[in-house]
Amino acid sequence: MAELATDHQASLVTVVREWGRIGCIGFGGPPAHIALLRKLCVDQRGWLDAREFEDAIAACSLLPGPASTQLAIFCAWRVRGRVGALAGGIAFIVPGLIVILALSVLFLAGSSPLWVRGIGAGAGAAVAAVAVQAGWALTGPSWKRAAGSHSQRLRWIGYLLAGGAAAATIGPWLVLVLLGCGVTELAVRHQRQAASAHAITMFPLLLGRVLPVRVALGALGAAAGAGALLPLAWTAFKVGALSFGGGFVIIPLMQADAVGHHWMTSTRFLNGVALGQITPGPVVQTVATIGYAAAGIGGGLLAALIAFSPSFAFVLSGARYFGALRGNQRALSFLDGAGPAAVGAILGAAIPLARALTQPWQYAVLAGALVLLLGLRRGVVLTLCAAGAIGLLIALAGGPVPH
C-alpha cells in the first residue's frame, strides 16, 4: 500500500492563520469548508494536487465523525506534518467553539429574556426542515452509488428505512443500526465470516492506535470519576467516533440523551441545534451546547474535546494511506451499507425535531422553512435567521413563546 510523503510546505504560523481564518468564515457546513480548503490548498497555494484532494475527501467520507474537520486536519498534515495537523485542526475548530459557547450562555440561560426566547423558538422551529434538506441533498448521490444491481438497490432502500426508523424511535442506539447495516452489506459482498469479523474489529483497532484517542478515553475515565459527567462523555464519544455521515446524523444520537438526562428541554435542544447551524466551523460543535447545558463551560469544553479527538486520531494514524483507502473494497462495501442508513437517519431525525415544537405558529414557520430550503433553494443560515426574526416579532407582539 503506497504511502503519501509529507514535508513542511508552510510555516506553522501560516497554518494557524489560514486554518483559523477558515474556522472563522466557514458558514454553511461541510460544503463551505471543502470549498474553502480546496481554494486555499489546491487553487491558491498548490500544496495538494486536485487528485489527492479528492482522494482525501473520499477517504474522510469513509470514516465516522465530522468529515470536513478530518479533511482540514489532513490538509494541515500535508503541509506541516503532525504538529501542523494538531495546530491546524485546533485553529479550525476553536473559533466556532468560542462562538457557540458564547451563544449557549445567552440562549440556554435559565431565565433568558423574552426576545432571546423568541429568536430561539423561531430558529428552532426551522431545524426539522434543515434536517429534511440535508438528507434530501444526500439521497441522490447515495442512490447512484447503489446502481450496480436490482438487489443492491433493494438493500439500499432497506438500509435507508432502517436508519430513518432508528433515528425516529431509538435515537441513542442509532450507532448499532449504522454499524449493522455496514456489516450486512460487507457480508453480502464478501465471505460472510471473514467480512463480518473484519468489520467488527476494524474500527476498535483503529481507535486504539494513537494518542488522541487515548486522550478521549482518558477523559471518559475522568468523567466516570465525576459521576454526573459520564453520560455526557459517552454522548460526545458517540458523536465523534461512532457516527457515519456527520452533520445531522449526530442529532438523534444527542437528543434522547440531552432530554432524557434533563440537561435540556426539547425546546432548548432545538435552540442548541440551530446554534450549531448558524455558527462557523463544523456542525459537530453542537455537542458543546449539550455539554454547556449539562455542566457549564467546563462541560462544553469536555464534550468538544471528546467529540473531536477521534478525528485527530483517524488522520494522524492513517493519513498516509488515504489514497489507498479510497480504493479499498471492504471499506467501500461497509460504507455502501452504513451510508444509506446515515441518510435515512438524517431524514428520520426530522420527526422527533418536529415533535418537539409546542406552538401552532412554529409549525407555520417549519412549513415556510421547507419552502425556502427545498422550493426556493435558499441557504441554511438565511433560513434560520429568517425563522429567528419571525420568532422575535411574535415574542415582541405578545404571542406565545415556549420556555
C-alpha positions as CSV (number, residue, x, y, z in Angstrom):
1,M,0.0,0.0,0.0
2,A,1.6,3.2,-1.1
3,E,2.2,6.0,1.4
4,L,1.9,9.7,1.0
5,A,5.0,11.8,1.7
6,T,4.6,14.9,3.7
7,D,7.0,17.8,4.2
8,H,7.0,21.3,5.6
9,Q,5.4,23.3,2.7
10,A,4.3,26.1,5.0
11,S,5.3,27.7,8.3
12,L,3.3,26.8,11.5
13,V,2.2,30.5,11.7
14,T,0.8,30.2,8.2
15,V,-1.1,27.1,9.1
16,V,-2.6,28.6,12.2
17,R,-3.5,31.8,10.4
18,E,-5.1,30.2,7.3
19,W,-6.9,27.3,9.1
20,G,-8.1,29.8,11.8
21,R,-9.4,32.1,9.0
22,I,-11.5,29.2,7.5
23,G,-12.7,28.4,11.0
24,C,-14.0,32.0,11.3
25,I,-15.7,32.3,7.9
26,G,-16.8,28.7,7.3
27,F,-20.5,29.3,7.5
28,G,-22.6,26.7,5.7
29,G,-21.2,23.4,6.9
30,P,-19.1,20.8,5.1
31,P,-19.7,22.1,1.5
32,A,-18.4,25.6,2.5
33,H,-15.4,24.1,4.4
34,I,-14.5,21.8,1.5
35,A,-14.7,24.7,-1.0
36,L,-12.5,27.0,1.2
37,L,-9.9,24.2,1.8
38,R,-9.8,23.5,-2.0
39,K,-9.3,27.1,-2.8
40,L,-6.5,27.5,-0.3
41,C,-4.6,24.2,-0.7
42,V,-5.2,23.4,-4.4
43,D,-6.0,26.6,-6.3
44,Q,-4.1,29.3,-4.5
45,R,-1.1,27.6,-2.8
46,G,-0.7,24.4,-4.8
47,W,0.1,22.4,-1.6
48,L,-2.0,19.5,-2.9
49,D,-3.0,18.5,-6.4
50,A,-6.6,18.0,-7.3
51,R,-6.5,14.2,-7.3
52,E,-5.0,14.0,-3.9
53,F,-7.6,16.4,-2.5
54,E,-10.4,14.4,-4.0
55,D,-8.9,11.2,-2.6
56,A,-8.8,12.9,0.9
57,I,-12.5,13.9,0.6
58,A,-13.4,10.3,-0.3
59,A,-11.3,8.8,2.5
60,C,-12.8,11.2,5.1
61,S,-16.3,10.3,4.0
62,L,-15.5,6.6,4.8
63,L,-14.6,7.5,8.4
64,P,-17.0,8.1,11.3
65,G,-17.2,11.6,12.7
66,P,-17.1,15.1,11.1
67,A,-15.7,14.6,7.6
68,S,-14.9,18.3,6.9
69,T,-12.9,18.5,10.2
70,Q,-10.9,15.4,9.2
71,L,-10.3,17.0,5.8
72,A,-9.0,20.2,7.5
73,I,-6.7,18.1,9.7
74,F,-5.4,16.1,6.8
75,C,-4.6,19.2,4.7
76,A,-2.7,20.7,7.6
77,W,-0.8,17.4,8.0
78,R,0.2,17.5,4.3
79,V,1.7,21.0,4.6
80,R,3.2,20.8,8.1
81,G,3.3,17.3,9.4
82,R,1.9,16.1,12.7
83,V,2.4,19.4,14.5
84,G,0.7,21.2,11.7
85,A,-2.2,18.8,11.8
86,L,-2.7,19.4,15.5
87,A,-2.3,23.2,15.2
88,G,-4.4,23.5,12.0
89,G,-7.2,21.3,13.3
90,I,-7.4,23.2,16.6
91,A,-7.3,26.6,14.7
92,F,-10.1,25.3,12.5
93,I,-12.3,24.2,15.5
94,V,-11.7,26.9,18.1
95,P,-13.3,30.0,16.5
96,G,-16.7,28.3,16.1
97,L,-16.4,26.7,19.5
98,I,-15.9,30.0,21.2
99,V,-18.9,31.5,19.3
100,I,-21.2,28.6,20.1
101,L,-20.3,28.5,23.8
102,A,-20.9,32.3,24.0
103,L,-24.3,31.9,22.3
104,S,-25.1,29.0,24.6
105,V,-24.6,31.2,27.6
106,L,-27.2,33.6,26.1
107,F,-29.7,31.2,24.6
108,L,-29.6,28.4,27.2
109,A,-29.6,30.5,30.4
110,G,-32.1,29.6,33.0
111,S,-34.1,32.9,32.6
112,S,-33.5,34.1,29.1
113,P,-35.0,37.4,28.1
114,L,-38.2,37.2,26.1
115,W,-36.6,38.4,22.9
116,V,-33.9,35.7,23.1
117,R,-36.6,33.0,23.7
118,G,-38.5,34.4,20.7
119,I,-35.5,34.1,18.4
120,G,-34.7,30.7,19.7
121,A,-38.2,29.4,19.2
122,G,-38.3,30.7,15.7
123,A,-35.0,29.3,14.6
124,G,-35.6,26.1,16.4
125,A,-38.9,25.6,14.5
126,A,-36.9,25.5,11.3
127,V,-34.4,22.9,12.4
128,A,-36.5,19.9,11.2
129,A,-36.7,21.5,7.8
130,V,-32.9,21.8,7.7
131,A,-32.7,18.0,8.5
132,V,-35.0,17.2,5.6
133,Q,-33.0,19.4,3.3
134,A,-29.7,17.9,4.4
135,G,-31.0,14.3,4.0
136,W,-32.6,15.1,0.6
137,A,-29.4,16.5,-0.7
138,L,-27.5,13.3,0.1
139,T,-30.2,10.9,-1.2
140,G,-29.5,11.4,-4.9
141,P,-25.7,10.7,-4.8
142,S,-26.2,7.8,-2.4
143,W,-28.9,6.2,-4.7
144,K,-26.5,6.5,-7.7
145,R,-23.9,4.5,-5.8
146,A,-26.4,1.7,-5.5
147,A,-26.8,1.4,-9.3
148,G,-25.0,-2.0,-9.5
149,S,-28.0,-4.3,-9.4
150,H,-31.6,-4.6,-8.5
151,S,-30.8,-6.5,-5.3
152,Q,-28.3,-3.8,-4.3
153,R,-31.0,-1.1,-4.7
154,L,-33.4,-3.1,-2.7
155,R,-30.8,-3.4,0.1
156,W,-30.2,0.4,-0.2
157,I,-33.9,1.0,0.4
158,G,-33.8,-1.3,3.4
159,Y,-30.8,0.4,4.9
160,L,-32.4,3.9,4.4
161,L,-35.6,2.8,6.1
162,A,-33.7,1.2,9.0
163,G,-31.7,4.4,9.6
164,G,-34.8,6.5,9.4
165,A,-36.8,4.3,11.8
166,A,-33.9,4.2,14.3
167,A,-33.5,8.0,14.3
168,A,-37.2,8.5,14.8
169,T,-37.6,5.9,17.6
170,I,-34.4,4.7,19.2
171,G,-32.0,7.6,18.7
172,P,-29.4,6.6,21.3
173,W,-28.9,3.2,19.7
174,L,-28.7,4.5,16.1
175,V,-25.0,3.7,16.1
176,L,-25.7,0.0,16.3
177,V,-28.1,0.3,13.3
178,L,-25.5,2.1,11.2
179,L,-22.8,-0.4,12.1
180,G,-25.2,-3.3,11.5
181,C,-26.1,-2.0,8.0
182,G,-22.5,-1.6,7.1
183,V,-21.6,-5.1,8.3
184,T,-24.6,-6.6,6.5
185,E,-23.5,-5.1,3.1
186,L,-20.0,-6.2,3.7
187,A,-21.1,-9.7,4.5
188,V,-23.3,-9.8,1.4
189,R,-20.4,-8.8,-0.9
190,H,-17.6,-10.9,0.7
191,Q,-17.2,-14.1,2.5
192,R,-19.6,-13.8,5.4
193,Q,-17.5,-15.0,8.3
194,A,-14.3,-13.1,7.3
195,A,-16.1,-10.0,6.3
196,S,-18.1,-9.7,9.5
197,A,-15.1,-10.3,11.6
198,H,-13.1,-7.7,9.7
199,A,-15.9,-5.1,10.0
200,I,-16.4,-5.7,13.7
201,T,-12.7,-5.4,14.5
202,M,-11.7,-2.7,12.0
203,F,-12.8,0.4,14.0
204,P,-11.7,-0.6,17.5
205,L,-8.2,-1.4,16.2
206,L,-8.0,2.0,14.5
207,L,-9.4,3.8,17.5
208,G,-6.7,2.4,19.8
209,R,-3.7,3.2,17.7
210,V,-2.7,6.7,18.6
211,L,-2.5,9.3,21.4
212,P,-5.6,11.5,20.6
213,V,-8.0,8.6,21.2
214,R,-6.2,7.8,24.4
215,V,-6.8,11.4,25.4
216,A,-10.5,10.9,24.7
217,L,-10.7,7.6,26.6
218,G,-8.8,9.3,29.5
219,A,-11.4,12.0,29.5
220,L,-14.0,9.3,29.7
221,G,-12.3,7.8,32.7
222,A,-12.1,11.2,34.4
223,A,-15.8,11.7,33.7
224,A,-16.5,8.4,35.2
225,G,-14.9,9.6,38.4
226,A,-17.1,12.7,38.3
227,G,-20.2,10.6,38.0
228,A,-22.6,13.1,36.5
229,L,-20.3,13.7,33.5
230,L,-20.1,10.1,32.4
231,P,-23.3,10.2,30.3
232,L,-22.1,13.4,28.7
233,A,-18.7,11.9,27.9
234,W,-20.4,8.9,26.3
235,T,-22.7,11.1,24.2
236,A,-19.8,13.1,22.9
237,F,-17.8,9.9,22.2
238,K,-20.7,8.6,20.1
239,V,-20.8,11.8,18.2
240,G,-17.1,11.9,17.4
241,A,-16.2,8.2,17.0
242,L,-19.3,6.3,16.0
243,S,-21.4,8.4,13.7
244,F,-21.3,7.9,10.0
245,G,-22.5,10.7,7.7
246,G,-21.7,13.5,10.1
247,G,-23.9,16.6,10.2
248,F,-27.5,15.7,11.2
249,V,-26.7,12.1,12.0
250,I,-25.5,13.4,15.4
251,I,-28.9,14.8,16.2
252,P,-30.7,11.6,17.1
253,L,-27.6,10.5,18.9
254,M,-27.8,13.6,21.2
255,Q,-31.5,14.3,21.5
256,A,-32.6,11.4,23.7
257,D,-29.5,11.8,25.9
258,A,-29.9,15.6,26.3
259,V,-33.6,15.5,27.1
260,G,-33.6,12.1,28.9
261,H,-30.9,13.2,31.3
262,H,-32.7,16.5,31.9
263,W,-29.8,18.6,30.7
264,M,-32.1,20.4,28.3
265,T,-35.8,20.7,27.5
266,S,-36.9,19.8,24.0
267,T,-37.2,23.5,23.2
268,R,-33.7,24.3,24.3
269,F,-32.4,21.3,22.4
270,L,-33.8,22.8,19.2
271,N,-32.1,26.1,20.1
272,G,-28.8,24.3,20.5
273,V,-29.2,22.6,17.1
274,A,-30.0,25.9,15.5
275,L,-26.9,27.5,17.1
276,G,-24.8,24.7,15.6
277,Q,-26.1,25.5,12.1
278,I,-25.6,29.3,12.2
279,T,-22.2,29.4,13.7
280,P,-19.0,28.9,11.6
281,G,-16.9,25.7,11.7
282,P,-18.1,22.1,12.0
283,V,-21.7,21.3,12.8
284,V,-20.5,18.7,15.4
285,Q,-19.8,21.7,17.7
286,T,-23.5,21.4,18.6
287,V,-22.3,18.9,21.1
288,A,-20.7,21.8,23.0
289,T,-24.1,23.2,23.7
290,I,-25.2,19.9,25.2
291,G,-22.1,19.9,27.3
292,Y,-22.8,23.5,28.5
293,A,-26.3,22.6,29.4
294,A,-25.1,19.6,31.4
295,A,-22.1,21.1,33.2
296,G,-21.5,24.7,32.2
297,I,-18.5,25.9,30.2
298,G,-16.3,23.1,31.5
299,G,-18.9,20.6,30.3
300,G,-18.9,22.2,26.9
301,L,-15.1,22.1,26.6
302,L,-15.1,18.4,27.8
303,A,-17.7,17.4,25.2
304,A,-15.8,19.2,22.4
305,L,-12.5,17.5,23.5
306,I,-14.0,14.1,23.4
307,A,-16.0,14.6,20.2
308,F,-13.1,15.9,18.2
309,S,-10.3,13.7,19.5
310,P,-11.2,10.7,17.3
311,S,-10.9,12.9,14.2
312,F,-7.3,13.7,15.0
313,A,-6.7,10.0,15.8
314,F,-8.0,8.8,12.4
315,V,-6.0,11.3,10.4
316,L,-2.7,11.1,12.4
317,S,-2.8,7.3,12.3
318,G,-4.0,6.8,8.7
319,A,-3.4,9.9,6.6
320,R,-0.6,8.4,4.6
321,Y,-2.9,5.7,3.4
322,F,-5.8,7.9,2.4
323,G,-5.2,7.4,-1.3
324,A,-5.3,3.7,-1.0
325,L,-8.3,3.8,1.4
326,R,-10.4,5.3,-1.4
327,G,-10.0,2.1,-3.4
328,N,-10.4,-0.4,-0.5
329,Q,-13.3,-2.5,-1.5
330,R,-14.1,-3.6,2.1
331,A,-14.3,0.0,3.3
332,L,-16.4,0.9,0.3
333,S,-18.7,-2.0,0.9
334,F,-19.2,-1.1,4.5
335,L,-20.0,2.5,3.5
336,D,-22.5,1.3,0.9
337,G,-24.5,-0.1,3.9
338,A,-23.8,2.5,6.6
339,G,-24.1,5.4,4.1
340,P,-27.8,4.9,3.1
341,A,-28.6,4.2,6.8
342,A,-27.0,7.5,7.7
343,V,-29.0,9.3,5.0
344,G,-32.2,7.7,6.4
345,A,-31.2,8.8,9.9
346,I,-30.8,12.4,8.8
347,L,-34.3,12.3,7.3
348,G,-35.7,10.4,10.3
349,A,-34.2,13.0,12.7
350,A,-36.8,15.5,11.4
351,I,-39.6,13.5,13.1
352,P,-38.5,14.0,16.8
353,L,-37.4,17.5,16.0
354,A,-40.8,18.4,14.7
355,R,-42.5,16.7,17.6
356,A,-40.6,19.0,20.0
357,L,-42.5,22.0,18.7
358,T,-45.1,23.3,21.1
359,Q,-46.8,26.3,19.4
360,P,-49.0,26.3,16.3
361,W,-47.1,29.3,14.8
362,Q,-43.9,27.2,15.0
363,Y,-45.4,24.7,12.5
364,A,-46.1,27.5,10.1
365,V,-42.5,28.6,10.4
366,L,-41.5,25.0,9.7
367,A,-43.6,24.9,6.6
368,G,-42.1,28.2,5.4
369,A,-38.6,26.9,6.1
370,L,-39.3,23.9,3.9
371,V,-40.4,26.2,1.1
372,L,-37.3,28.3,1.4
373,L,-34.9,25.4,1.6
374,L,-36.4,22.9,-0.9
375,G,-38.6,25.1,-3.1
376,L,-36.6,28.3,-3.4
377,R,-33.2,26.7,-2.6
378,R,-32.1,29.3,-0.1
379,G,-29.2,28.7,2.3
380,V,-29.5,27.2,5.8
381,V,-28.1,30.3,7.6
382,L,-30.5,32.7,5.8
383,T,-33.4,30.4,6.6
384,L,-32.6,30.0,10.2
385,C,-32.1,33.8,10.6
386,A,-35.4,34.5,8.9
387,A,-37.2,32.0,11.2
388,G,-35.5,33.6,14.2
389,A,-36.7,37.0,13.1
390,I,-40.3,35.8,12.9
391,G,-40.0,34.3,16.4
392,L,-38.7,37.7,17.6
393,L,-41.6,39.6,16.1
394,I,-44.1,37.1,17.6
395,A,-42.5,37.4,21.0
396,L,-42.5,41.2,20.9
397,A,-46.1,41.2,19.8
398,G,-47.1,39.2,22.9
399,G,-47.5,35.9,21.2
400,P,-46.9,32.6,23.0
401,V,-43.3,31.6,23.2
402,P,-42.1,28.3,24.6
403,H,-39.7,28.2,27.5
